[in-house]
Amino acid sequence: MKWNEEHGLLPLAHFASMRATEPVAYQNGAWHVYRYEDAKAIFADPGRFSSEMSDSPSPDVPIEHSILRRDPPKHRQLRALVTQAFTPRAIEALAPRIETLAHELLDKAEARGGMDAIGDFAGPLPVLVIAEMLGIPSRDREQFKEWSDALVGTDYDRFMQCQREMSDYFGRIADERKRNPHDDLISRLVQAEADGSPLAPVELIGFCILLLVAGNETTTNLLGGALLCFDDRRDDWEAIRDDRSLLSGAIEETLRYCSPVLNMTRRVRQTAVVADRKLEAGEYVHLWIGSANHDEAVFERPDRFDIRRSPNQHLAFGHGIHFCLGAQLARLEARIALGALLDRFPNFRRDRTAPLERVDSSFVFGVKHLPVLLS
């Protein structure tokens, strides 16, 4: 892709080199896994590779108490509580509202004659959807975005500060919902029980934080990546415009090619051997999804963006018991958002006078801004 060649946003050459020469490497105090089969096997083995970063998660870091960072049996209990909000029927029921929100954002862009595809469209859309699901004011979306960026960023002090801020924010809303329940997800979680016990306050807050962050970062960066790829490959964009059945496959290829989540971390519970390297209990392992999704052993011509790629068993949403709970929602939002762009602005173009700058994170992949011209 020209955008990556010109700006070096994705380290694809580095990933390829590591897969070929040192697929399991010890670097900077942790293990790094680069091949698809090794990453998939670790995802599938929570008994030896824990999602819990410590044996005693701190109450000051609520996201460590969410389903993202818990192992069975607690993971199963927590996931059972929230799964009902993410059934296929429940997600599809959101489609009309997502479509309305997408067109409202595009109406504003049309009035201006252009937009920052991140700040004006791909960023606000998923935040608005998640805010409505949780039952929190969409007017706070700029604050949500700032918190979300801090949680996936590299500034540890800001990471801890925003955990405290979000704990206060969601704690106040949860207390209010106990007294005055609404028809929203927080009200249902306040009243829910896991194996006869209600969610602990830190668990409820942790889930709210996770949903807001994951729902924002994944879909925002999926849409941004799609527009970068389609701007380079106009023939693909025109093919999808003429045959919308190609859109789902194009979204899957975007998830593979520029994975919104570049890596996930696991903690070794029991000594394990991966690719002839011995990993000891207590050590940490970074699973490079962005590399696994370009593994030559699994994907033919992996550095080629192919909207007709089949099969396409990427790991963009993880694998195993921690497979992303919001995967269907992210796909639905992407399908509706890209469909709206195809309907209204099929001739969009990236403003190439504006430099591309990657978000400050080793955890997610995306660009900070993406100015586009709509005519």
N, C-alpha and C positions, 0 to 999 in steps of 0.2 A: 504494500500500500504506500502511495506517495506520501501521505500525511505522516506515516511512521518513519519512512526513509528520510524525510526532510527534517523532522523534529525529534526523532529518537525517543518517542514516548514509551514504546514497549520494548523491553530488552530481549527480543526474540533471538538474536545472535548469541547472547549470553546463555539463554536457556538451552539452545541447541548444543552449545559447547559443553555445558554441564551434563546434559543427558548422554553425550557421547563419551566424555572423559571421566566424570565423577558424579554419577547419578545420585549418590547419597554422600553428601559432603558435610564435614564438621567445620563450621565457619562462625566466628564471632560468638562462641559459647553455646551454640545450638546446632542441631542437625538440620540439613536442608535436603528435601526429597524432590527430584525433578521429573521422574518418569511416571507415566500414567498408571501402569499396573501396580507400582509400589504405593503411589498415593491412594489409589482405590482400595488396596488391601488394608492400609492403615485406617482409612475412613470406616471400613467395614468391621474393625476389630476394637470396639470400645473397651473390651476387657484388658487389653494390653496397652492401648493408646487412649488415654483419658482426655476428655474435653475440659475437665476441671484443672485449672492452672495451679491450684494448691489444695491441700486436704481440708483447709479451713478458709473458705472464701470470705473476704472482708465484707462486713455490712456496709462499709463506706463505698463499695463498688457494686451497686445493685445489679449491673449487667452480668456480673459473675454468678448471680443467683437465678439467671434466666435459663430457658431451655437450651440456649446456645452453649452454655458452660456447665451443664449438669450431665452426669452419667446415670444409667439405670441404677436403682428403681425410680429415683427422683425425676429423672428426665421423662420417664413414661407417665408419671403422675401429672407433671406439669403440661406435657403435650396433650394429654387427654382432655385437660380443661379448656384448652384454646382451639382444639381441632374443629369444634363445631362452627366456629366463625370462619373457617377456611375450607369448608366442604365445597366440592365443585359447584353445587347448586347455589350456595351462598355467594361464591365469588362471581359466578355468571350473573347473579341478580344485581351486582354492582355496575354492570356494563352500561346501562342507560345514563347513570350518574357520571361515570368516567367520561363518556362521550360528551355530555353537556359541559363538563369542566374543561375538556380539551378544546372544544370549540370556543368557549369563553376566553381562554388564554390566546387562541389564535385570532379572535376578533380584535383583541387589544394589539396584537402584533401587526395585524393588517392596517389598523388605524395609524400605526407608527411607520409602516412601510418596511419594517425589518424587525429583527429580534436577536437577542442573545439566546440561542437555542437551549442553553443550560439555565441561565438565570430567569428567563421569561417563559419557559415551556417545560423542558425535561425536569427541572428542579421543582417548580411549584406543583405540578400535576400529582405526583405520588404523595407529596406532603399533604395536599388537600384531601386526597382519598383516605389516607391513614388517619388524619385528624377527624374526619367525619366518622370513620369506623370507631375510633376511640371515644368520640364525643367531646372533643376539645376544640377550642376556638381556632378557626383557620386564620384569624387575624394575627396569631402568634407565629405564622409560618417562617418569618425571617429569623426569629429566635430558634425555632426548631432546626432550621438549616445550619445555623451557627453551631448549635450543640452537636448536630450530626457530623459536621466537618471535624469538630474537635475530637470526637470519639474515635474517628479513624485516622486522625492526624498523628504527628510525631512529637507534639508538645505535651509531655507527661503532666506538667503542672496544670495546664488547661484541661486535660483529660479528667483529672481528679476534681477540678473546680466545677466542670459541667456536670459530673456525676452528682455533686451536692446540689447544684441548682435544679437539675431534673428531678432529684429525689424530693426536694421541697415542692416543686411544681406539681408533680403527679401525686404526691402525698396529700396535698390540699384537695385535689380533685377527687381522689379516692374517698377521703373523709366526707366530702360533700355528697358523693353518690351513695354512701351508706345511709345518710339521712334522707336523701331525696333521689331515689333511683331514676335513671332515664333509660331510654331504649338505645343503649350503646354498649360497646364491648367492656369498658371499665366497670359499668354497673353490673354486668353479668359476672365479671371476674371477682368483684367484691363479694358477690353472693355465692360463688362457686365453691365446691369442696373437692379435695383430692383425697380419695380413700377415707372419707369422713371428716377430713380436716380442712379448714379454710386456708387459702393462700396466706402465707406470712406477708406482712407489708413489704418487706424487701423483695420478695418474689414477685408480687404484683407490680411494684415499681420497676423491677428489672425487666419484666415482660413489656411494659409500656415503652421503656427506653429502647429495648431491642426492636420492637415493631416499628417505632418511629425512625430509628436509624437504618435498619435493614430495608424497610419499605422505601426509604428515601434514596439511599446510596445505590442500591442494586438497580432500580428502575431508571433513575437519573442517568447513571453511567451506561446502562444498556442502550438507552435512547441516544445519548451522546455518541457512543461508539457506532451505532447504526448509521447516524447521519454522516459521521466521518467516512465510513466505508462506502456508503451510497454516493456521496459526493465524488469520490474517486472512481466509482464504477457506475457511471450513469446508465450503461446498458442494463445492469441489474435493476436499477430503480425503475427504468421504463418498462422492463419485463413484468415487474410486480404491479406497476400501474395498470398494465393491460390484463394481467392474470393474478387476481388477489389470492388465489390458492397458493401462490409462491411465498406469501408473506410469512407464514408460520415457519417454514424452513429457513427463510432469511433471518428471522429472529434467533433461531437456534444457532445458525452459523455466526451471528454476531456474538452470542453468548460464548461460543467456542473461541472465535478468533481474538476478541479483545474482552476476555472474561472480566466482568465488573468486580469480582472478588479475586484478587491475584493469589492470595495464600491464606491458609488456615493453620492454626497451631494445635498441636497435641502434646500431652505430657506422657512420657513412658512410665507405665505402671509396673511392667515386668520386663526383664531382660529379653530383647528380641534381636533377631538378625534380619537385616533388610539389605538386599544386594551385597551380601558378604560383609556388611559392616555391623558391628555389635553395638547395639543401643542399650544403655544401662538405665535402670529404674531411676526416675527423678530428672532425667534429661528431657529437653524440649525438642520438638520436631516441627519444622515449618514445611507444610505440604504446598508446593508451588503449583496451584491449579493452572495458572497462566502458562506454565511450561508443559504440564501434563496434557493440556488441550492442544498442544502443538507437537505431540510425540509422533515421530515418523513410524513407530511400530504399530500405531493404532489408526492414524489418520493419513490417508494418501495425500501427498502434496500439502502438508499441513499449513504452510505459509501462504497458500492460495485461498482467497475468500471465495467460497463456492456456495451460493444460495440453494443449490440443488444437491448438496452433499447428503449422501445416505449410505450407510447409517451414520448417525452423528451423536454418539453416546458420550458427550462431553461431561465434564465434572463441574460445570459452572455453578451448579446449585448444591455441590457436595455429593455425598453418597452415603447410604446406610441410614441409621436411625436419625441422623442429624440432617438428612436431606431437607433443603429449605422449605419451611412451612408455607412461605409466601410465593413459591415458584409460579403457581398458576396465576396469582394476582399480578406478578411482574409481567408475565407473558401477555395477559389480557390487557394491561395498561399499555404495553408496547404495541400490541396489535391495533388498539383503538387510536393511540396517538399517531402512529405512522400512517394508519389509514386516513386519518383526518388531514395529515399533511399531503398525502397523495391526492385527496379530493380537492383540496383548496390551493395548494402551492406546489404542484408537481415540478415546477421549474426552479425550486429553491437552489441556491448556490452558497457555498461557504465563502465568506468574505476573506479572501486570501491575503489581504493587506494586514489582517490582524494575526499576531503570532499565537501559536497554540502553546499552552502551558499546562503541564500535568498537575493534578491535585497533589498536595503534600502528604502522601501516604505510601507506605510500602504494602499496605493491606488491600487497598482498592485501586482500580484503574479508572481514570476519567480525566477530563480536561476541565479547567476552571471556568473557561468561557468559550463559546462557540458562536460568534456572530455569523448570521446568515442573511442573505438577500432573498426577498420573497418574489421578485419578479425579474 
